[in-house]
């Protein structure tokens, strides 16, 4: 086979020469995959878009990501093909057709490494058998995760079982239903349940082997790691199944025939012997691991020669060939004579000619015939013709795989590049979102100004009604009367000293001075000052009125812009507001708040000038209105009787002065309301009606938008960032794929 070996060597060298470009493609598509993943994550964020639009968008993106994943899978399968230093031939077929016997004849291995057996399936683990000077086996073990995913999960899926064990220990204690032999409709499920329960029952025999590592060992004693238990072991109730922990066995051994240093044969478990999900996964793996497949068939006396199982296997293998255009280059039928009668062989040969080759020898598939049990016959009738055929067809298949994956990548790149702008077309771009942000800001600023105006107008209207009411402000008149009552009580109590003490002081001073006037002058001054001081307590009432007004105005701002006021209320809240306004470059609005806070409402400033005339008459000497001459207000002898008379007269004058002051103050009952109305009305004019009002409310809104409307602008800002990111990501994906789409144009 020297010429064949030379061809294979040249083929391997050519394959390796394709790797650089395939790796470049994989790198570009990996970038595209990562970019689409980031786009998907960005699109997951809430945007307020209609649910239907978002769902459609997600579906489109999912389709793009699926296309990228399929393209990457295609490229990686091609890479595995081109990176291999060997020619890998898969050997498959349903149970008991002599597949394992054929492998023994090709490799020179014994039943201990490639088990055979009548009546029951034997091969449990995919094995790769390599021509080598060494004799060893490398066992790639399942990890707990891969065991659950690759061995247990397909059963759960096929049986429709709810839930899935997350750990090996959970699998150990998982409760599975028992097969029901009396229900014929569940026959296939019963078979799966029996297998699954046996996997669970034998867990102790392989749990410690689930390490995910690679074990090297000799070829002796390999059988339990690659084969099902024998019939005798099953009958004896064995639970020893270490093969369940093995993902793959790599067997190295010298082959007995010819120069086949580049040959690897892959022993595949019989199709139909495991759950369907795992069966398809085995076939998909063929794209990564084999260059061609031998499908072994054998006459049967109990079923059609070319069975439905053979046909299902052929269809699955047809998927596995991928971009190889000619099915017969990838799949080769092998009729195993295996001691069968000439009539049976001829019948099977005719059956294949009719059912798979359209009644023409070699119409679609090459059919080789051999006796699997005879190594010399296998070499002469199978191995040499097969390698001769592959040395011619593999270069063609490699070209088809290479051009196929590149064309697919180019087509996918074009579709994705065209779809991305359409995917994002329904979303506002960054520029549009910036305009939307400005429009929304102007809208929110106008709303803020309107809301403040509405609430402030209600305060102004209430103050106007108070300042122009026809009736009496009972709160004010009650406060004035309360002060009058205090002055009367003070005067009745000896002008704050007690009657006895006041009279005693008068007796001490008046006889000594020989007149009442010195004492009386001093007392009248004291009484006048005290009356004035007492009425100044109205400031408490005025402060309460002013504080209530501050509170009303602060509340006018509370609902539309509460974050600007903090937890403060009334005057303190307005001070906070003034600070916010100045920091936001709103001087007109800030000055309006400042001027409002400087409003004064007190007795000394607003009312005392109105009642001063009544208090000015409260003095020792006055002017007679009839004669215009001075006169003494109070007269009393400077003796014992005069003291009591003087106290009575002074008390009466104090009552009169307090009463007249009260009356004068009650005449000014609307003055506090007028002061407050005028101050707040001026505040309203400056805040709402000034020429700078709209502009400064917009400044306030712009400076504090995230405080005032965190959801609106936070979402817009996030949308703007997403729009920018999406555009960048889409550009990156497009850049990554542009060269590959161009490749398709060049090749068209």
PyMOL commands that set and color helices and strands:
alter all, ss='L'
color gray80, all
select helices_A, chain A and resi 2-17+19-44+51-83+99-107+144-159+168-172+184-201+203-205+207-209+223-226+231-235+242-245+276-289+308-320+327-330+342-355+375-425+430-467+474-492+499-513+517-536+538-564+570-583+587-597+603-616+640-667+671-689+693-703+705-708+710-747
alter helices_A, ss='H'
color red, helices_A
select strands_A, chain A and resi 87-92+127-131+136-141+214-217+246-253+263-267+292-297+331-336+366-370+621-623+630-632
alter strands_A, ss='S'
color yellow, strands_A
deselect
rebuild
show_as cartoon
